[in-house]
């Protein structure tokens, strides 16, 4: 048995998605909404929640590992740059190590211009 291939996931992150996440995640931070605070903030406009990007990595890993991702998966990531809606982003994973039934991947989320928004590692058992 070998480590599964993890599919890439591409998604448009528009302000409506960010607004829905703010409600679902109970995150009222005005930096994510179309508010005066967001436009006066460090990015000059609303920024998507970093957890939206992380969820895309988890979705990709879950597609490859199924229940094993929920039971044995882990990741360690670093946010590199904000996702500023509307933006199309792609989450990807590249196998780095496959040993004793534990697969470790380099993971990344980048925007349509190739800018890295998130990088790190993810691992899960498959055997």
Buried (B, 14 or more C-beta within 10 A) or exposed (E): EEBBEBEBBEBEBEBEBBBEBBEEBEBEBBBBBEEEEBEEBEEEEBBBBBEBBBBBBBBBBBBBBEEBBEEBBEBEBEBBBBBBBEBBBBBBBEBBEBEEEBBBBBBBBBBEEEBEBBBBBBBBBBE
